């Protein structure tokens, strides 16, 4: 597990280092705001298509070869990005990274091979925590290296990904050997479709998709506004992103639990956070000054951070045990689709006005709040049913007393 943590940490650092640099670097090639949205979306689009394929190939050919391919592909793509002499090389590099970028899913498959089901959740949490921690370090390192030259962080990140490739080759043993085959339970496609058609599950999947659209719109908007409006360098952009990352870690580690003790209905909590996000984005759109902008981004992150874990938790509660994995997998696809569409929308609307991405996001949040309002009754009925199943004789016991 230590080797796997090291691999994930190095790879995540190579990814997070370049996040605040993509827009400033792409400006060298006179990229339009519409094109920058497409450039950001290219990675997620190809990941949406190829990550399941890489996962499936790892079942047939083993985890190690596919993990090596993914890590090496990331290294090559980052090097091409740093060496780019035209816009098409940037798009090719992002596409290559998306095609070969299934390393996290393969790492999770390694955990599944190594640990019994009861211990997997904790191990997945460690990998997710490792990935999250890198986002506190990577942007700062990337920002500092950009002082030398904007290309330097991409070459450094490519080197880190290559180190992760070598560590994998030397130290990671194959966990999915020819003698060990997964017993894959065949699940009826009809059963999955029937579950997706349930209003609560369908609505939650739509909420996941739209929340991913909004979060990725805002990520693009931060960079465009930071550079075009406030003339921020990549270093200072990285400080904003690190602060938002710290806020997210705090909220997801401590804040959600604290709030749920006082507000047990998860969907009511989600609805409250949606209203807070909507107000924050409306205010963000006025762009009064840098301090106003930074403070409101932190408030937005505080209210947005609970969305994804709460939505996934309610989906898990609402799904039949036999198809829970499939439903959560569809939820991941919904998030990936949102990550693809969000940057494109941001690029299109911000070509007309820097304010628009925030106000379009606010409108989408109000739409999500409306969906959640109608879902809340279904969720209340689900909780009432589970409560009745947990205490089937509750009424009779009261009468006896």
DRENKEVEX-61981 format. One line per 2 residues: number of its first residue (from 1); their letters; for each residue z, y, x of C-alpha. Coordinates in pm, whole numbers, plus 50000, padded with zeros to 5 digits. Example, Ala and Ser with C-alpha at 12.3 -4.5 7.8 and 13.67 -1.06 7.14 Angstrom:
BEGIN
1 = AS = 50780,49550,51230 ~ 50714,49894,51367
***
This chain:
BEGIN
1 = XX = 50000,50000,50000 ~ 50074,50240,50288
3 = XX = 49717,50197,50416 ~ 49580,50268,50070
5 = XX = 49798,50581,50037 ~ 49670,50704,50375
7 = XX = 49310,50642,50269 ~ 49356,50829,49939
9 = XX = 49539,51117,50110 ~ 49269,51168,50375
11 = XX = 48989,51140,50121 ~ 49160,51375,49874
13 = XX = 49216,51630,50148 ~ 48844,51624,50230
15 = XX = 48770,51691,49862 ~ 49032,51959,49792
17 = XX = 48959,52161,50109 ~ 48617,52269,49985
19 = XX = 48711,52360,49625 ~ 48769,52735,49685
21 = XX = 48463,52755,49911 ~ 48178,52625,49697
23 = XX = 48090,52955,49531 ~ 48129,53181,49838
25 = XX = 47931,52931,50046 ~ 47655,52894,49785
27 = XX = 47615,53274,49773 ~ 47455,53245,50119
29 = XX = 47156,53097,49936 ~ 47146,53378,49675
31 = XX = 47249,53139,49399 ~ 47262,53267,49040
33 = XX = 47568,53223,48820 ~ 47372,52977,48602
35 = XX = 47284,52771,48908 ~ 47643,52768,49041
37 = XX = 47751,52612,48712 ~ 47488,52341,48755
39 = XX = 47591,52287,49117 ~ 47954,52225,49017
41 = XX = 47846,51997,48730 ~ 47615,51784,48944
43 = XX = 47902,51591,49105 ~ 48071,51508,48774
45 = XX = 47742,51413,48608 ~ 47658,51153,48871
47 = XX = 48018,51029,48881 ~ 48001,50979,48506
49 = XX = 47703,50746,48554 ~ 47781,50569,48881
51 = XX = 48161,50527,48894 ~ 48160,50241,48638
53 = XX = 47872,50079,48831 ~ 48063,50096,49160
55 = XX = 48369,49949,48990 ~ 48161,49665,48851
57 = XX = 47995,49601,49189 ~ 48341,49579,49349
59 = XX = 48416,49289,49112 ~ 48112,49104,49246
61 = XX = 48107,49197,49614 ~ 48470,49281,49688
63 = XX = 48672,49603,49703 ~ 48641,49677,50073
65 = XX = 48259,49704,50099 ~ 48238,49938,49800
67 = XX = 48530,50150,49921 ~ 48358,50182,50260
69 = XX = 48033,50281,50090 ~ 48207,50542,49875
71 = XX = 48400,50701,50161 ~ 48101,50704,50396
73 = XX = 47885,50855,50120 ~ 48139,51135,50077
75 = XX = 48137,51200,50452 ~ 47756,51219,50467
77 = XX = 47734,51442,50158 ~ 47985,51692,50300
79 = XX = 47797,51703,50630 ~ 47468,51769,50447
81 = XX = 47637,52047,50249 ~ 47754,52210,50572
83 = XX = 47408,52175,50730 ~ 47220,52298,50422
85 = XX = 46937,52543,50479 ~ 46832,52577,50116
87 = XX = 46966,52539,49763 ~ 46811,52197,49705
89 = XX = 47009,52050,49994 ~ 47329,52169,49821
91 = XX = 47231,51995,49499 ~ 47129,51678,49686
93 = XX = 47463,51671,49869 ~ 47661,51708,49544
95 = XX = 47451,51436,49377 ~ 47504,51198,49671
97 = XX = 47879,51257,49657 ~ 47874,51182,49284
99 = XX = 47667,50864,49325 ~ 47895,50721,49594
101 = XX = 48215,50889,49476 ~ 48386,50599,49301
103 = XX = 48652,50555,49569 ~ 48948,50634,49343
105 = XX = 48848,50373,49085 ~ 48805,50112,49362
107 = XX = 49145,50209,49507 ~ 49298,50146,49163
109 = XX = 49122,49809,49153 ~ 49285,49724,49488
111 = XX = 49624,49804,49334 ~ 49540,49578,49038
113 = XX = 49465,49297,49283 ~ 49787,49345,49479
115 = XX = 50046,49403,49208 ~ 50162,49239,48889
117 = XX = 50097,49436,48567 ~ 50457,49562,48544
119 = XX = 50434,49723,48890 ~ 50084,49868,48857
121 = XX = 50179,50179,48661 ~ 50422,50287,48935
123 = XX = 50158,50221,49203 ~ 49894,50415,49009
125 = XX = 50146,50698,48985 ~ 50193,50695,49363
127 = XX = 49815,50719,49415 ~ 49789,51002,49160
129 = XX = 50081,51181,49325 ~ 49914,51143,49665
131 = XX = 49593,51291,49526 ~ 49783,51576,49362
133 = XX = 49979,51654,49678 ~ 49657,51691,49875
135 = XX = 49554,51972,49640 ~ 49850,52175,49762
137 = XX = 49744,52136,50126 ~ 49364,52109,50118
139 = XX = 49267,52450,49972 ~ 49491,52632,50220
141 = XX = 49345,52441,50517 ~ 48993,52506,50387
143 = XX = 49068,52875,50339 ~ 49206,52912,50691
145 = XX = 48915,52724,50850 ~ 48669,52948,50664
147 = XX = 48788,53235,50886 ~ 48589,53072,51166
149 = XX = 48276,53012,50961 ~ 48207,52911,50601
151 = XX = 48041,52588,50719 ~ 48338,52473,50930
153 = XX = 48555,52344,50640 ~ 48268,52121,50519
155 = XX = 48226,51964,50862 ~ 48603,51920,50896
157 = XX = 48618,51758,50551 ~ 48326,51530,50647
159 = XX = 48522,51426,50955 ~ 48830,51348,50745
161 = XX = 48623,51131,50510 ~ 48479,50950,50813
163 = XX = 48834,50890,50944 ~ 48924,50742,50603
165 = XX = 48617,50516,50633 ~ 48730,50392,50977
167 = XX = 49090,50338,50859 ~ 48957,50133,50568
169 = XX = 48731,49926,50794 ~ 49004,49852,51049
171 = XX = 49323,49820,50846 ~ 49244,49740,50482
173 = XX = 49212,49372,50403 ~ 48989,49246,50124
175 = XX = 49200,49189,49813 ~ 48934,49046,49583
177 = XX = 48828,48733,49770 ~ 48568,48479,49662
179 = XX = 48848,48243,49553 ~ 49004,48505,49329
181 = XX = 48817,48592,49013 ~ 48931,48822,48741
183 = XX = 48982,48666,48401 ~ 48804,48934,48202
185 = XX = 48885,48919,47834 ~ 48575,48968,47621
187 = XX = 48642,49243,47373 ~ 48432,49284,47061
189 = XX = 48219,49598,47073 ~ 48261,49621,46697
191 = XX = 48640,49629,46740 ~ 48616,49921,46982
193 = XX = 48373,50114,46759 ~ 48600,50059,46458
195 = XX = 48896,50199,46654 ~ 48700,50504,46771
197 = XX = 48611,50579,46409 ~ 48979,50616,46319
199 = XX = 49039,50989,46262 ~ 49336,51011,46500
201 = XX = 49161,50838,46792 ~ 48825,51013,46736
203 = XX = 49001,51348,46713 ~ 49202,51290,47030
205 = XX = 48888,51193,47222 ~ 48726,51517,47105
207 = XX = 49037,51710,47215 ~ 49017,51545,47560
209 = XX = 48650,51635,47595 ~ 48693,51998,47489
211 = XX = 49004,52049,47705 ~ 48804,51926,48008
213 = XX = 48521,52167,47920 ~ 48768,52458,47908
215 = XX = 48960,52371,48226 ~ 48638,52343,48427
217 = XX = 48500,52664,48278 ~ 48815,52840,48398
219 = XX = 48792,52682,48744 ~ 48444,52829,48787
221 = XX = 48550,53161,48634 ~ 48838,53195,48882
223 = XX = 48597,53174,49175 ~ 48331,53402,49029
225 = XX = 48582,53668,48917 ~ 48778,53637,49240
227 = XX = 48471,53700,49454 ~ 48263,53935,49236
229 = XX = 48539,54142,49072 ~ 48830,54138,49319
231 = XX = 48639,54065,49645 ~ 48872,53780,49738
233 = XX = 48804,53570,50046 ~ 48809,53187,50024
235 = XX = 49154,53199,50187 ~ 49303,53408,49905
237 = XX = 49122,53203,49641 ~ 49290,52895,49790
239 = XX = 49634,53057,49751 ~ 49569,53108,49378
241 = XX = 49460,52745,49338 ~ 49761,52613,49530
243 = XX = 49995,52819,49309 ~ 49826,52674,49000
245 = XX = 49858,52325,49150 ~ 50231,52373,49210
247 = XX = 50270,52494,48852 ~ 50089,52185,48724
249 = XX = 50301,51946,48931 ~ 50622,52114,48813
251 = XX = 50515,52106,48448 ~ 50394,51744,48453
253 = XX = 50694,51620,48652 ~ 50979,51807,48482
255 = XX = 50851,52038,48211 ~ 50700,51782,47973
257 = XX = 51015,51568,47967 ~ 51235,51875,47915
259 = XX = 51024,51999,47624 ~ 50988,51659,47455
261 = XX = 51367,51619,47441 ~ 51374,51933,47230
263 = XX = 51036,51888,47058 ~ 50977,51511,47002
265 = XX = 50652,51544,46804 ~ 50388,51540,47078
267 = XX = 50110,51686,46864 ~ 50327,51980,46760
269 = XX = 50392,52037,47131 ~ 50016,52023,47198
271 = XX = 49951,52270,46914 ~ 50207,52515,47050
273 = XX = 50057,52491,47400 ~ 49709,52554,47254
275 = XX = 49822,52878,47090 ~ 49982,52988,47419
277 = XX = 49661,52907,47610 ~ 49449,53098,47356
279 = XX = 49656,53416,47386 ~ 49654,53388,47766
281 = XX = 49274,53350,47788 ~ 49217,53646,47555
283 = XX = 49436,53861,47780 ~ 49273,53719,48096
285 = XX = 48936,53839,47974 ~ 49037,54203,48012
287 = XX = 49058,54165,48393 ~ 49278,54473,48443
289 = XX = 49376,54402,48803 ~ 49436,54119,49049
291 = XX = 49811,54083,48981 ~ 49749,54070,48606
293 = XX = 49481,53806,48667 ~ 49700,53589,48895
295 = XX = 50008,53606,48669 ~ 49814,53510,48358
297 = XX = 49650,53220,48541 ~ 49997,53080,48618
299 = XX = 50101,53122,48252 ~ 49778,52952,48145
301 = XX = 49844,52661,48381 ~ 50201,52624,48248
303 = XX = 50071,52585,47893 ~ 49761,52379,47983
305 = XX = 49924,52121,48214 ~ 50088,51910,47937
307 = XX = 49758,51866,47747 ~ 49603,51576,47935
309 = XX = 49908,51348,47978 ~ 50022,51411,47619
311 = XX = 49675,51336,47477 ~ 49648,51015,47681
313 = XX = 50000,50915,47573 ~ 49921,50962,47202
315 = XX = 49593,50771,47245 ~ 49784,50484,47405
317 = XX = 50036,50480,47117 ~ 49757,50491,46858
319 = XX = 49537,50214,47004 ~ 49559,49842,46947
321 = XX = 49707,49669,47253 ~ 49401,49444,47293
323 = XX = 49161,49737,47336 ~ 49393,49996,47485
325 = XX = 49223,49982,47824 ~ 48880,50033,47666
327 = XX = 48999,50331,47461 ~ 49160,50494,47765
329 = XX = 48841,50424,47961 ~ 48638,50603,47694
331 = XX = 48886,50889,47723 ~ 48809,50910,48097
333 = XX = 48438,50924,48014 ~ 48507,51208,47769
335 = XX = 48689,51397,48045 ~ 48402,51338,48291
337 = XX = 48151,51465,48035 ~ 48367,51776,47988
339 = XX = 48375,51829,48365 ~ 47995,51819,48360
341 = XX = 47940,52061,48072 ~ 48220,52312,48145
343 = XX = 48075,52456,48468 ~ 47729,52487,48308
345 = XX = 47867,52690,48016 ~ 48069,52909,48253
347 = XX = 47766,52983,48467 ~ 47552,53072,48165
349 = XX = 47799,53306,47991 ~ 47923,53475,48310
351 = XX = 47567,53572,48398 ~ 47600,53820,48108
353 = XX = 47964,53923,48148 ~ 48257,53814,48364
355 = XX = 48487,53833,48060 ~ 48293,53591,47844
357 = XX = 48406,53260,47999 ~ 48768,53340,47908
359 = XX = 48689,53450,47554 ~ 48457,53153,47488
361 = XX = 48738,52933,47616 ~ 48980,53101,47373
363 = XX = 48745,53028,47081 ~ 48722,52662,47185
365 = XX = 49101,52644,47207 ~ 49134,52773,46850
367 = XX = 48890,52502,46741 ~ 49101,52238,46921
369 = XX = 49414,52376,46753 ~ 49243,52332,46415
371 = XX = 49160,51969,46502 ~ 49519,51904,46612
373 = XX = 49652,52058,46289 ~ 49457,51802,46082
375 = XX = 49546,51515,46319 ~ 49917,51589,46295
377 = XX = 49952,51427,45951 ~ 49791,51104,46076
379 = XX = 50020,51102,46378 ~ 50327,51160,46160
381 = XX = 50227,50861,45944 ~ 50183,50648,46259
383 = XX = 50529,50741,46385 ~ 50680,50668,46042
385 = XX = 50513,50324,46037 ~ 50640,50240,46388
387 = XX = 50988,50355,46291 ~ 50981,50131,45984
389 = XX = 50867,49834,46197 ~ 51144,49897,46450
391 = XX = 51407,49911,46171 ~ 51268,49693,45891
393 = XX = 51604,49653,45718 ~ 51718,50011,45766
395 = XX = 51722,50092,45395 ~ 51904,49772,45302
397 = XX = 52169,49830,45569 ~ 52238,50177,45434
399 = XX = 52287,50041,45085 ~ 52526,49771,45205
401 = X = 52737,50025,45384
***
